[in-house]
Amino acid sequence: MKYRTIGTDPTTRREVSVLALGAMLFGSVTDETTSFALLDRYVEAGGNFIDTSDNYAFWADGSQGGQSEELLGRWRRSRGIGDEIVIATKLGARPLAPGTGFVDNPEGLSAKVIRESADRSRERLGVSTLDLLYAHIEDHTVEPRETVEAFAALVAEGTVGLLGVSNHAVWRVERARALAAAAGLPGYEVLQYAHTHLRPRADVPSGLFPDGSLGYAGPDLIGYLKAEPGLTLVAYSPLLRGAYTRPARMPAEFDHPGTPARLAVLRDVARETGATVNQVVLAWQIGGELPVVPLAGVSSVAQLEENLAAVDLELTPGQRARLDAVH
């Protein structure tokens, strides 16, 4: 396994594996026995960066979520896991009531919600400190200063280590970070967005993003990362939920003329290396110039083994240049 540092403050920064494990469906769609086996194998291979959220997976049973955090708490206790494993969680997108969702009825990012949600996550996970806590989705009803100060208060108390943000417009991220810096408070240092080798259209609307997706790492976010070397991108859905090997799963955002050329280069590099297309995508992210940690969810040990092997896949400068240059 290889590792990289997330965060800049010596008191809160952490060394994490370059491949993060997504636990979104653990404890719901993925049963406990399988989930424990996946977690055990990941840790055995040197992995130490696990991702969840307080709303995972509410859609599986019409609940408010929490199943993933609860399973991770049971796994931690049964294995004697301490702070050597970094668990990241998120808040703000938990439905306020069963049977609703994060589009129509999210908890949001008020000071009250942030404190109460963080306390619930700590209890479910069985930890005194949340290693990394994200603002999951935007909340247009709360002033950014209130959110910034509420997150910072948890860091000051020692109940949260690092702060992160996901699925926000880049200008909102910068505004929040500027407010924090001006007040001498900790700000977001880890950015979690969907990112893969294929480039999506940004104008496809959805319930959460009616004007086009803010959830993908587009050129504005990539430029922001280049300008702010203290930031790290955690890239969710790097393998497009299996779409690289099952084209019928390809999201609508990638149905455009640029996709075939990028797929062709990926397949060429896969043939040259003897690796799978999935492994080439992960290796491209892991070994690139930008600080990117791919976050991959799996439902079987075989899928996990394929992903783990990507950590040791070294792409040549020429292969990287071809992967980067294709339009």
Helices and strands as residue ranges (DSSP letters): E 3-6, E 14-17, E 20-22, H 32-44, E 49-51, H 58-61, H 67-79, E 86-91, H 111-125, E 130-135, H 144-157, E 160-166, H 170-182, E 190-194, H 219-227, E 232-236, G 240-242, G 247-249, G 252-254, H 259-273, H 277-286, E 292-297, H 301-309, G 310-312, H 317-325
